[in-house]
Amino acid sequence: MASLVLLGKVVASMDQDEMLSPEEMFPLDGKRPDGSGDAPFPEDHEDSEDAGDAEEGEDPMDKMSEFEDHGGSDLTEKHMRDLHKKLDKNGDGKVHIDEVLHYAHSIRKAVVKKEIESAFNEIESTQDGHLSLQEHLAEQEEFHEGDEAEKERQKQHEIAKFKAADLNGDDKLDAEELTHLMHPETKPEVLELHCQEEMRKRDANKDGKLSPEEWKVDASHGEHQDPDTHDPEADFKNLDENKDGFISMDELRHWESGKFHTHSAMTKLFELVDKDSDSHMTADEMINAIDHLDGHEAHPHLLDWVFHESDEL
């Protein structure tokens, strides 16, 4: 029987922004990886209706066949026009980057919730319909490192995160609450605790910020970044928004939420697509960029939104 920790590893591995084959994006069991990341970092948005059900009468297999017919990676004019309509929240015929990032955030939350729900009843510790605090602590205990005092600090952190995810305060987590625990970016209170712990563990001199040397210690690509493009030094330089030579808590939060990665990809997409430099994308501009998207940082996001959103969420 699979464990909750194993589920976390599987879901995390599916969240990297990697180019995927049709077989990987459309496995027979219906579970797919998500590379959409999250929304921009000034604010979190509430869930929206963007991540709705498939249109009535629409066969998800038709979308799969269409995907395969175009070589497994190509996007069509119809794909782009349909996606543009979904991104264009105010219906003015053009899309601002904030609208794209809002959409990415809503899709991200819906995708990870769906993944947790699909495996919830298969996990030994949640077969009774919930995860208790004691079950969670037992799952996490083997990953605590350091001396006894440090292990106790890590344990208290897990307790705090659990309670922040426990929306109704009944000391057990259902599938929705478990999503917040395992994906802190979906719940601001859980994300804040997660970022505080990351800062605590990596901030060696306890000045409340990370130097380049502190950043490199235990630096990993995380679940929001393609490991093949992981470069800690470049990540530090790009994440250091105010260029003061340190990573602040706000900047670390931007990274841990996945917003940095999505914002980076979408900024590069606008640089490619927005030919009249009006800070908006029209459907025609998106269509005209199709031939230049293969291998682009935004390509996995677009594929995910086109082929993932309508038939699974």
Secondary structure, 3 states (H helix, E strand, C coil): CCCHHHHHHHHHHCCCCCCCCHHHHCCCCCCCCCCCCCCCCCCCCCCCCCCCCCCCCCCHHHHHHHHHHCCCCCCCHHHHHHHHHHHCCCCCCCEEHHHHHHHHHHHHHHHHHHHHHHHHCCCHHHCCCCEEHHHHHHHHHHHCCCCHHHHHHHHHHHHHHHHHHCCCCCCEECHHHHHHHHCHHHCHHHHHHHHHHHHHHHCCCCCCCECHHHHHCCCCCCCCCCHHHCCHHHHHHHHCCCCCCCECHHHHHHHHCCHHHHHHHHHHHHHHHCCCCCCEECHHHHHHCHHHCCCCCCHHHHHHHHHCHHHHC
